[in-house]
């Protein structure tokens, strides 16, 4: 019997009915010499992963998630959290408008989302406090993984993705909740997470291994070109004419022969992996579900117009089709790179024109159409929708908070207070969580850290946020260090 003696209770960790806690596993890992067999450790890890030890509101209601990631950092003051009675250098140049909820106002930039905020929750208290991450890549990495990257520089330039990185939350989800259909489990589109030349940081499976990486759809073309979505290459999802069933069967026999020739100690592991991944890939190709999901031409012109004739809108529509076909995780990344111009959310200059004419109309049409479409199809009950960026924008225009130059018509990075949107899978309808201060510079009530947002996502999928994963050094780590915000659920 293996037991861990605590201050009050002795826990028999060989009891098959007992689920070990995070603290138990950390004690075992730290002990090292307690004689725990690999089999026992794996069994305990499996028990911890499967146990519904949290429960409570929202637990296990999500079957899929669409993360609309607004990389670049949209301004809370100029979208969903406008403030009045401010000095001219702080107040938004956009007029506030009423929403479906009495007393809650957005700006004129979001007329469609304003008239349907009775269907979703708005979080006005997202915050990195007490410590802020002012550069894009570091903040993106924490938002997507729940951890701070090892190297953070003031300029924002970090090391590229590494096999040592913490996994993207989507990779954790598909590992813990594998898809039940022959379908792509995790898709990222229409471009990678990116700041300058740092591409993909926080967007991979990291130490979980490439088997849990997203299937990426980055078609060539201008970031804002709707026709870009018609150039998605799905050749690797097609059964090529020259690959006949006899050839497939021959490959299967070759796989079996390789398995037979493996040393016994490797066979137990490697044969399972070969079988699993071969069969998964073969069934995916033969089923045609993924290939069919990409056929946006099957949608009516009215539907495509509603989402918006741009890359972002069509990506949101494709996300709905993918989830409908059985994909577990879709991440729609804002089509403009962080710290780029024009349609980017990184409004250091020209905010009044760029937001009104470029980024805000696309967000308003695409996101509102997605939520409404999912709701009307009955899919919103089991599909979680999250829209968030890596941070917000500075309350005062024309000042530098991150070393960037900002014009009088621009706002710098601001990680201490910003806004997120959540809908579906038990999330409360018509609810505003948290409250910002009079300048939208800090939360007054119920701050939500990015780690807590990820913990809430895991909780919604029926996964304990403190479930242990093992990194590249075989060290135990929590999936995320944060507690689920169960008040977001009805």
N, C-alpha and C positions, 0 to 999 in steps of 0.2 A: 504494500500500500504506500502510495506517495501522499504525504500530507504536508500542508503548509500551516504552520502555527502562527496565528495572529494574536493580537492583543486580547481578543475575547473569544475567538472561535477557531477550532482546528478543522480544516477543510480537507476531506478525503478526495483528492483529485483523480483517483482511479475509479470513483463512482461514476458509472456510465450515465446516470441521470443528473449529474451535477455539471453545470456549465461553468467553466472557469472564468473568472473576471479578468479584466485587463491587468489588475494589480497582481493576481495570481501568476499570470503568464510572465509578467515582468520579473517577479520574484524567482521563477524557475530559470528564466533566461539569465538573471544575474547570478544565480547559484552555480550554474554550470556543472558542478560536480555532484548533483543530486541523483545521478544515475537514471535520469528520465530517458526512456527509449525514444527513437525517432517515431516509431509507430504511435506511442502514447501522445507525443507532442502533436502529431498530425491529427490524431483523433480529437484531442482537445480543441485544436484550432477549428476543425470542422464543426464541432459542437457549438463553439462560440459563434461561428459564422451563421449557423442555421437557427439558433435560438432566438425567439422573439422576446428578448429580455427587457425591451423598453415598453412597447405597447403605447397606448395613449392616443390622443387625437392625431389623425393623419397617418398613423402607422400602417405601412404596407399598401396604401391605396394607389400608388403610382405604378403603372406597368411600363411606361415610357416617358421620356423627357425630351423636350425641345428647348435647348438653351439658345436664346437670341443674344449673342454676345456683342455689345456695342463698344468694341475696342476703340480707344482714342479718348474716352472719358467725356460723356455728354454733360452739359451744364444743367444742374438741377434747377437753378433759378430761372432758366429760360425755357424750361419744358414743363415739369410736373410739380414744382414747388416754388411758385413765384411769391415774392414778398412785396408788400406795399409800404409806403412811408419810409423809403430808404433814400440816402443821398444819391445824386445823379450818377456818380461813378460806381454805384453798386446795383441800383435798380435795373431790372431788365428793360430793354427797349421795346419788348413785346407786351401787348395788352393781356391782362388776365381774363379768362373766360370761365363761365360756370360749367360744372360737370353734372352728371346724373346724381351725384351725392350732394345734398345741401351743405353749404359752407365750404366745400372743397373746390379749389380752383386750379386749373392748368393755365398755360399760356395759349394764345391764339395759334401756336404752332401745332397743337395736337387736338384739332376739333373732333376727329373721329374717335380717338381714344377717350376723350372727355365725355362723349355721349354713351360710353359703354363701361365706365369704371364701376358700375354696379355688378360686373361679372368677374372682377379680379381684385386682388389686394395690391395696394401701393405701399411700399416701405420707404418712408421718408427719413429714415435714421440709419442708413448704411454708413459704417465708419470704421476706420482702421485704428481708432484710438486704443491705447495711448500713443502708439508709435505709427507714424504715417509712412507709406511708401510712395514717393513722389515721382518716380520714373515708371514709364509704361510697362516695361518688360517685367520688372520685379513685382509690380502690382498685378499684372496678368497672371504671373506664375502663382502667386498666392491665391488669387481668386479661383484658379482652375485646379490647384492641387491642395490648397489649405496650408501650405508651408512656404516659408521664405527661402528663396534661392541662396545658395552658398555665397555667391559673389554679387554684391550690389554696389554700383558706383554712382556718384552724383549725376553723371552724364546719362545714365540709363543703359549704357552699353554693357551687356552681360555675356557670359560664355554661351555658346550655342547649346542646343539640346544634347543631353548626355544619357547613356544607359543608367547612370546613377541617379537621375532625376526622380522626384516623387511622381507618381502617376497622375494623369489627368483624371478627374472624378468620373468621366465616362468610362475609362478603362477599369476602374474599380467596380463600377456598376455592372458591366458586362461579364466581369469575372465572377462576381457574387450572384448575379442574376442572368445566367446565359439565356439567349433567345430560344424560344420554343419552336420557331418556324425556320425553314431553310432560307434565311434572310441575313443581310448584312447587319451585324449587331450594333455597330457604332460608325456613324458617318459624320465627317466634318466638311463643310462647304461654305462659301465658294472660294475661299482663300485661307491660307494659314494665319495663325496668330503671328503678328510681326510688328517690330519696331525697328526702323532703319534696316540694318543688315542682320539683325538677330531674328531668325525665322523659326517658328515652331516651338519656342520655349514654353513649356507648360502644356503643350498639345499632344504629348506622346504618352505611351504607357510606362516610360522610364524603366525602373527596375523590375516591373512585372514582366517585361519581355515583349517583343514585337507581336506576339500572338494577340495582344490586347490593344494594339495601336488602332486608331481610327482608320476607316477606309476614307481616303481623301479625294475630294472632287474639286480640282482647281483648274477649270477650263481656261484656255488662253483667251485673251481679248481684254478690252478695257473693263475696268472694275464696275462701271456703271452701265454696261451694255447688256440689255436683256438678251440679245442674241447669243451672248456668252453662254447662257444656260442651255442653248440648243447644241452647243459644241462639246458637251460632256462626253468623254470617251468611256465607253463601257465594254470595250473589246474583251477585257478579262472576265466579263460576266457572260460571255457568249460561248456556246458550244460550237467550236469551229467545224465546218463541214468535213474536214479531213480526219477528225477524231471520231471514229466510229465506235460502236459499243464493244466490238472485239478488241480494239486497242485499249479501251478503258478497262476491260476485264484483264487484259494482259498486264496492265500497270498494277492492277490490284493483286495479281498473282506474284508480281515482282516484289511488291510490298510485303506479302506474306513470307516470301522466301528470305527477304532481309531480316524479318522478325525471327525466323527460325535459326538464323546463323548468329544472332547476337549472343554475347555472353549472358549468362543467366542474370547477373547483377544489373546489367543495363536493360535487359529485355523487359523486366517488370515495369520500367518507366518508359523507355523509348517506344516500345511497341504500342503502348496505350496512346502516346502522343501521335505516332504515325497514323494509327487507326482513326483517332478522333479528328485530326486535322484533314486527313485525306477524305474521310467520309463527309465532313462538314463542307469542304470545298466542292466536292462532287455533287452533293445534294443541292448546294446553292446554285451551281451552274445549270444543272438539269432542271430545277424547278422553274427557273425563269422569273421568279417573283421580283428579284432586284432589278432585272432588266426592264420589266414592265413598269416598275415604280417610277422609272426615270422618263416615262413617256408623257411629258408635259403637254404634248399636242392633243392628248385625249381630253384635256380639260377644256371647257367652253371658253370662248373669247370673253364672255362676261366675267367669269371667275378670274381669268388671268388679268383682266383689266382691274378688277377689284383689289387684287394683291399689289398691283403696280407694275408697269412695264419697265422694270429695271432689275438689275441683278439681285438686289436685296429682296424685293417683292417676290420674284420667281423662286428664290431660294427658300423663302417661307412656305410657298406653295409646295415645293418639292419636299420640304420637311414633313408636311402633312401627309403627302403620298407615301413617303418612306415609313412613317409611323403606322399608317394604315396597312402597309404590307408586312409589318412585323418588326421593324427596326426598333431597338431598345433606346438608343441615344442618338440624337441629331444635334449637332452644334452648328448653328448658322452664325458665321463670323461676319461682322460688318465688312462690306467689300472694300473699304479703303483702309490702308495701313495706318496705324497710329503714327502721329507726327507728320502726316502728309497733308496736302492742301485740298481745296475744293470740297468734296463730299465727306471728308473726314470729320470726326467729332472733336478733333484736337484744335479748338478754335482760339489760337493765340492772337490771330488777327482776323478782321473781316467777319466777326461773329454775326452781326445783324443781317447781312446779306446771305452768307453761306448757310446759316441754319435755316432761315426762312425759305430760301429758294432751292436748297439742295438736300441736306441731311434730314431735317424734320419732316417734310412731306413724305419721304420714302418710309421713314419709321412709322408714321401715323397710318399710312395706308397698309403697309405690309403686316405690321403687328396686329392692328385691329381686325384685318381680314382673317388672319390666322386664328385668333381667339374665337371670333364669331363662327368661322367655318368648323372648327373643332367642336364648338358648343352645339351647333345645329345638327351635326352628324352623330352626336352622342359620344364623341371621343374624348371630350374634355373631362369626363368623369375619371378616366384612368390615365390621362396624359397631363403631365406637369409642364407648364410653360414658365420659363424664367427669362426675364430681360434685364440685363445689368451690364455696366461697364466696369473698368478697373478702378475708377474714381470719378469724382465730380470736378467742378471748376471753381476757381477762387471767387469769393463773394465780391471782391473789389476788382474792377477792370483796370488793366494797364500796369499791374504790379507783378513782380517776379516772385514766385514761390518755389520754383524748381530750377532756377538758373536760366530759364528761357526768356527771350525778349517778347514782350506783349504790348500791343498797341492799345490805345484808349478804347478800341472796339474789340477787345479780346480778353479772355480770362485764362489764367494759368491752371496748372494741376492742383487739385484739392482732394486729398484722401480722407478728410475728417468728417465730411457729411455729403451724402449724395443719395440718389433714389434708385430703387429697383422695383420691378413689377413681377408678380407671381399669379398664376391662374391654374385652375384645374386640380384634379386628384385630391380633393378634400380641402383645398385652400379656400379661405373665406371669401365670399363674394361681397363686393361693396364695402370693403374694409380698408382703412388707412392705418398702418402700423407705425408707431413711433411719431415723433414730432421734432422738427428742427427749430432752432432759435430764430430770432427775428431777422437774421441775415443769412440763414441757411448755411451757417459756417460750422455748426456743431449740433449734435442731437440734444434735445431737452428731455426726451423720454424714450425709453426702450431702444438703445443703440443695438445694431446688429452688425457683428463683425463678419467679414467674408468667410471665415472658418465656420461660423454659426450658420451661415447660409448653406454651405456645403453639408454640414451636419443635418440640417433640415431636409435637404434633398435625400441623403442616405436614409434618414428616418422614414421619409415618405415611401421609400422602396422596401421598407421592412428590414433595414440593415442598421445594426447598432453602430453609430459613428465611431465608437471606440474599438471596433473590431480590429484585431491585429493583422498587419501585413508584414512581410519580411523583406527587407531591402537587399541590395546587392552584396552586403556583408553578412547577410542572414541575421540581421538585428531586428527585433520586433519594434514596430512603430504603429501608432494608432492611424486609422484611415484619415482622421482629421482630429485636431485638438479643439473641440468645441461641442457645445450642446445644441440640440435641435430647438428651434423656437416654435414650440407647439402651439403658442397663441395665434399663429398664422392660420391654423386649421379650424374648421367649424366643428 
